[in-house]
Amino acid sequence: MTVDFGAMPTDTMKADGLDDAIIGVDASGDQPVLKYDYSKCVAIFMDQNNWSHEDAVEWMEFNVVGAYVGPGTPTYWYEGCEED
């Protein structure tokens, strides 16, 4: 997925090392933010760190999904979630 960062707000946040998991832009809130595929993020952490699935999910939940870093904080899409 290619995102035109020039068209994104200046406070848009990117998750470090997870560019391959970007699946689009979530424009459902007050400002557009990057949207990541949760499963792809987990797979990237497993590959980069030689972690088990369980360890990668734990890291993802605590350090990525659970981290609010301001209005530009990315969102994470879970397979099976309904799109509005």
N, C-alpha and C positions, 0 to 999 in steps of 0.2 A: 504494500500500500504506500503510495506517495502522497504526502501531505504538504500543501503549500504553507510553510510556516510563516511566510510573509503576510498571509491573510489571517493568521491566528493572533489573538491578543498577546501583548508583550509578556504577560505573566503566565503564559501557558507552560506547564511543566511537562518534562519528558522523563520517563523512568529509565535510569541509567542501564545501558546494555540490553534493552528490550525492544529496540527498533523493529526487529523482525516480527514482533508480536502486535504491532500497531495494525488495527483493522479499520480505522476510520476516525471520525470526529463525532463526539456526542454533543449535540446542540440542544439538548432538552432542558438545560438549566439557564442561569442568567448569562452565561457566556459559553462559547464552544470550548471543549476540552478534548484531548486525545482519548481514544477508546482502544483498549488493549484486549486481546484474547487471553483469558486467564489460563487456559490449558497450555497455550504456546509459551506463556511466561514461565509456567512450572517446568516445561520441557527444557527451556533455555537454562534455567537454574540447575536442573539435573545435569545437563551436558557441561556447562561451564565449571561446575564445582564437584562433579562426580558424586552427587547426592542421590539418595533414594527418593522415591516419589513422596514419601511421608515427610522427609526433611525439607524438600523443596516446597511442599504445600505449607508446612509450618512457617518457613521463612516468608513465603508469599503473603500469608494471612497477617502475620505480625508486623513485618517490615515494609510491605508494599501496600496491600489493600488497607491496612489499618493506619497508614500514615496520611494524615491530612496536612498538606503543605501550603494551603491557601486556596483562593478562588480558582486557580488554574490546575488544581489537582486532577490527574487523569481518572477515568472510570475503567472498570474491568468487566468484560462481558463473559458470562458463564454459559457454556453450551446448555441448551434447554430453556434458557430465559426467554420470555416473550419480548419481542420488540414492540414498542409503542407506535 
